[in-house]
Amino acid sequence: MPLSLMLDILIAVLLVVTIVYAIILNRRLGNLRRDRQELEQLAKTFADATTRADESIGRLRATAEELQQRIDAARSVGEDLAFMSDRGESLADRLEGAVRTNRGRAAPAGEVDDGKSDAERTLLQALQSAR
């Protein structure tokens, strides 16, 4: 067998191997391109989700601050109401004491002049009827 024929067969075999290798490499590059596109899409989706999460965190912080302000205001109102209630109880006790003191004193028939206004007399009557 002549040397040139053996070299031609060797070159033909090497060309077939090279073509097969090129086909395999082409498939792998195609898979890599497809995976790269999927990875880019995934990265974009992740970036969008991160942006939305950051915006949501900002809104949550603002809502939490607003709620804290409302809680503080409600506590202040509660303290004011407790103070007013205590003051109202002490005034009611004083009024009750005054009523007890004045019960012993009887006004002349048909005449009521104890130095109290009509509103005070009405309040005293309401307190007495509430018992």
C-alpha positions as CSV (number, residue, x, y, z in Angstrom):
1,M,0.0,0.0,0.0
2,P,1.5,3.2,-1.0
3,L,2.4,5.8,1.5
4,S,0.2,8.5,-0.1
5,L,-2.9,6.3,0.2
6,M,-2.2,5.6,3.9
7,L,-1.7,9.3,4.5
8,D,-5.0,10.1,2.7
9,I,-6.8,7.4,4.8
10,L,-5.3,8.9,7.9
11,I,-6.3,12.4,7.0
12,A,-9.8,11.1,6.1
13,V,-10.1,9.4,9.6
14,L,-8.8,12.6,11.3
15,L,-11.3,14.7,9.4
16,V,-14.2,12.4,10.4
17,V,-13.0,12.6,14.0
18,T,-12.7,16.4,13.7
19,I,-16.2,16.6,12.2
20,V,-17.7,14.4,15.0
21,Y,-15.9,16.5,17.6
22,A,-17.1,19.7,16.0
23,I,-20.7,18.4,16.0
24,I,-20.5,17.5,19.7
25,L,-18.9,20.9,20.5
26,N,-21.6,22.7,18.5
27,R,-24.3,20.9,20.6
28,R,-22.6,21.8,23.8
29,L,-22.2,25.4,22.8
30,G,-25.9,25.5,21.8
31,N,-26.8,24.1,25.3
32,L,-24.5,26.7,26.9
33,R,-26.2,29.5,24.9
34,R,-29.6,28.3,25.9
35,D,-28.6,27.9,29.5
36,R,-27.1,31.4,29.4
37,Q,-30.3,32.9,28.2
38,E,-32.2,31.0,30.9
39,L,-29.7,32.3,33.5
40,E,-30.1,35.8,32.2
41,Q,-33.9,35.6,32.4
42,L,-33.6,34.1,35.9
43,A,-31.2,36.9,37.0
44,K,-33.6,39.5,35.6
45,T,-36.5,37.9,37.4
46,F,-34.5,37.9,40.6
47,A,-33.6,41.5,40.2
48,D,-37.2,42.5,39.7
49,A,-38.2,40.5,42.8
50,T,-35.5,42.2,44.8
51,T,-36.7,45.6,43.7
52,R,-40.2,44.8,44.6
53,A,-39.1,43.5,48.0
54,D,-37.1,46.7,48.7
55,E,-40.2,48.8,47.8
56,S,-42.3,46.7,50.1
57,I,-39.9,47.0,52.9
58,G,-40.0,50.8,52.5
59,R,-43.8,50.8,52.6
60,L,-43.8,48.5,55.7
61,R,-41.4,50.8,57.5
62,A,-43.6,53.8,56.7
63,T,-46.7,51.9,57.9
64,A,-44.9,50.8,61.1
65,E,-43.9,54.4,61.8
66,E,-47.5,55.6,61.2
67,L,-48.8,52.9,63.5
68,Q,-46.3,53.8,66.2
69,Q,-47.4,57.4,66.0
70,R,-51.1,56.3,66.3
71,I,-50.2,54.0,69.3
72,D,-48.4,56.9,71.0
73,A,-51.4,59.2,70.4
74,A,-53.8,56.6,71.7
75,R,-51.7,56.1,74.9
76,S,-51.7,59.9,75.4
77,V,-55.5,60.0,75.0
78,G,-55.8,57.0,77.3
79,E,-53.7,58.8,79.9
80,D,-55.8,62.0,79.5
81,L,-59.0,60.0,79.9
82,A,-57.7,58.3,83.0
83,F,-56.8,61.7,84.5
84,M,-60.2,63.1,83.6
85,S,-61.9,60.0,85.1
86,D,-59.9,60.5,88.3
87,R,-60.8,64.1,88.4
88,G,-64.5,63.3,87.7
89,E,-64.5,60.8,90.5
90,S,-63.1,63.3,93.0
91,L,-65.6,65.9,91.9
92,A,-68.4,63.4,92.2
93,D,-67.2,62.6,95.7
94,R,-67.1,66.2,96.6
95,L,-70.6,66.7,95.2
96,E,-71.8,63.7,97.1
97,G,-70.3,65.1,100.3
98,A,-71.9,68.4,99.7
99,V,-75.3,66.8,99.0
100,R,-75.0,64.8,102.3
101,T,-74.1,68.0,104.1
102,N,-77.0,69.9,102.6
103,R,-79.5,67.1,103.2
104,G,-79.5,67.9,106.8
105,R,-80.5,71.5,106.0
106,A,-84.0,71.8,104.8
107,A,-85.0,74.8,102.7
108,P,-88.2,76.6,103.6
109,A,-91.2,75.2,101.7
110,G,-91.2,76.3,98.1
111,E,-88.0,78.2,98.5
112,V,-84.6,77.0,97.2
113,D,-81.8,79.5,97.7
114,D,-78.6,77.6,98.5
115,G,-76.3,79.6,96.3
116,K,-76.2,76.9,93.7
117,S,-77.1,77.3,90.0
118,D,-79.9,75.4,88.4
119,A,-77.3,73.2,86.7
120,E,-75.8,72.3,90.0
121,R,-79.1,71.5,91.5
122,T,-80.0,69.4,88.5
123,L,-76.7,67.5,88.7
124,L,-77.3,66.9,92.4
125,Q,-80.8,65.6,91.8
126,A,-79.4,63.3,89.0
127,L,-76.8,62.0,91.4
128,Q,-79.4,61.4,94.1
129,S,-81.7,59.5,91.7
130,A,-78.8,57.4,90.4
131,R,-78.4,55.8,93.9
